[in-house]
């Protein structure tokens, strides 16, 4: 799971090649979630882009992350684990440098119960379906599929 391309200015966005979909940046920690037989099977961080850290037990503690989906075929959902900026500013800004570091440290706790107390959220930005089910796998098809499977 690699990093997404970024554009901070209009000229940055214009320089991106091919068809481009712009979405607001959620400043969090990338996570890939795999569902098998409709159940959350594995969750991993982006890590070095090739191998990530298994955070399945901790991901199970994130309330906004569906623990099951209606899709019985394997599906991978990619997104960001984050904490609401306003909540962070009110509750944690004096203890942590920024919301992203707080989210990353919270997701990687050794005790999943601590992760469950950290007010983390998950927002999905990509679903990867088996080829036989994808119907083209366009951005809009992904957005619709994620919405129907209860993802933010």
Protein Blocks (a to p, Z undefined) as FASTA:
>chain_A
ZZddddfbfklmmmpgcjddddddddddddddddeehiafbdcdfknomaccdfklmmmm
pmklcfbdfblbdcdddddddddfklmmmmmmmmpmblklmmmmmmmpfblklmmmnopa
cddfbdcddfklnnnopaklmmmmmmmnopZZ
